[in-house]
Amino acid sequence: MIKLIVYGEPVAQGRPRATTVNGRVRMYDPKKSRDFKHYLKLAASKHRPEQLIEGPISLEVKVYKPILKSFSKKKKAAAEAGQLRPISKPDVSNYLKLIEDALTGVIWKDDSQIIDCSISKYYSETPRTEIQIKEMDVIE
């Protein structure tokens, strides 16, 4: 099992951007997504297995967004206790997509190996992304 905590405000995968170079369209990640992906790869490289995981994987992700400054003390306490959860954008699938892309080639061979996945959003005074990766014992 690999447990990884990446501190800092979590970033979701942004919509791809397009530009024209020499008459050709080139697609690229927005800067914020690209930078966080790079940061995530660096953090994950400390947990890199000797060989990339090639079998089925279970992935658990917890995204802790910063508590809003507009929250009252009562709301802050509820948010920190997990009783008040973010329902604002971005959606969990965009966080997951960025993580899948960043860890491909660092921890696992291909993100299609993920057969079980759980992702949750919370508020916290300490914004971070917690990732837990387990190799599964499943017969293919």
C-alpha positions in Angstrom: 0.0 0.0 0.0 1.2 3.5 -0.8 0.0 6.5 1.1 0.7 10.0 -0.1 -0.2 13.4 1.3 0.3 16.5 -0.9 0.0 19.7 1.0 -1.3 22.8 -0.6 -4.6 23.8 -2.2 -5.8 20.9 -4.4 -6.2 21.7 -8.1 -8.6 19.9 -10.5 -7.8 19.1 -14.1 -8.8 22.2 -16.1 -10.3 22.2 -19.6 -7.7 21.8 -22.2 -6.6 25.0 -24.0 -5.9 25.3 -27.7 -3.5 27.5 -29.6 -2.4 27.7 -33.2 1.3 27.2 -34.0 2.4 27.3 -37.6 -1.1 26.8 -38.8 -1.6 23.7 -36.6 -3.8 23.5 -33.5 -1.9 22.5 -30.3 -3.8 21.4 -27.2 -2.2 22.0 -23.7 -3.1 21.9 -20.0 -3.9 25.2 -18.2 -0.8 26.4 -16.2 -2.4 25.8 -12.8 -3.3 22.2 -13.7 0.2 21.6 -15.3 2.0 23.0 -12.2 0.0 20.9 -9.7 0.5 17.8 -11.9 4.2 18.4 -11.8 4.1 19.0 -8.0 2.1 15.7 -7.5 4.6 13.8 -9.7 7.5 15.0 -7.6 5.7 14.1 -4.3 4.8 10.7 -5.7 8.3 9.9 -7.0 9.4 9.6 -3.3 7.0 6.6 -3.1 7.8 5.2 -6.5 7.9 1.4 -6.5 11.0 -0.4 -7.9 8.8 -1.5 -10.8 5.6 0.3 -11.9 2.4 -1.4 -10.6 1.0 -3.5 -13.5 -1.9 -5.2 -11.8 -5.3 -4.0 -10.7 -5.4 -1.1 -8.3 -7.7 0.4 -5.7 -7.5 4.2 -5.3 -8.8 6.3 -2.4 -8.6 10.1 -2.7 -9.5 12.7 -0.1 -9.4 16.3 -1.3 -9.3 18.9 1.5 -10.2 22.4 0.2 -9.4 25.5 2.3 -12.1 26.7 4.6 -13.8 29.8 3.2 -13.0 33.1 5.0 -16.7 34.0 5.0 -17.6 31.0 7.2 -18.8 31.8 10.8 -17.0 30.1 13.7 -19.9 27.6 13.9 -19.6 26.8 10.1 -15.8 26.6 10.4 -16.1 24.1 13.3 -18.7 22.0 11.3 -16.4 22.1 8.2 -13.4 21.0 10.2 -15.4 18.2 11.7 -16.5 17.0 8.3 -20.2 17.8 8.9 -20.1 20.6 6.3 -18.7 19.4 2.9 -18.0 21.3 -0.3 -20.6 21.1 -3.0 -19.1 23.8 -5.2 -17.1 23.3 -8.3 -14.8 21.7 -9.4 -16.3 18.2 -9.3 -14.5 15.2 -7.9 -14.1 13.7 -11.3 -11.8 16.6 -12.3 -9.6 16.1 -9.3 -9.5 12.4 -10.0 -8.5 12.9 -13.7 -5.5 15.1 -12.7 -4.3 12.5 -10.2 -4.7 9.6 -12.7 -2.7 11.5 -15.3 0.0 12.6 -12.8 0.6 9.2 -11.3 0.7 7.3 -14.6 4.3 6.3 -15.3 5.3 7.2 -11.7 3.3 4.7 -9.6 1.3 2.6 -12.1 1.7 1.8 -15.8 -1.7 2.9 -17.0 -4.8 4.5 -15.2 -7.0 1.8 -16.8 -5.6 -0.5 -14.0 -7.8 1.3 -11.5 -10.7 -1.0 -10.8 -11.9 0.4 -7.5 -12.0 4.1 -6.7 -13.3 6.4 -4.0 -13.0 10.2 -3.9 -14.3 12.6 -1.4 -14.2 16.4 -0.8 -13.8 18.1 2.6 -12.9 21.4 4.0 -9.8 21.9 6.2 -7.6 24.6 7.7 -4.8 22.5 6.1 -5.6 22.2 2.4 -4.2 18.9 1.0 -4.8 15.9 -1.1 -4.5 12.4 0.5 -4.0 9.5 -1.9 -4.0 5.8 -0.9 -3.1 3.2 -3.5 -3.5 -0.5 -3.0 -2.6 -3.4 -5.3 -5.6 -5.7 -5.6 -5.6 -9.5 -5.6 -8.0 -10.0 -8.5 -7.8 -12.8 -11.1 -7.9 -11.3 -14.5 
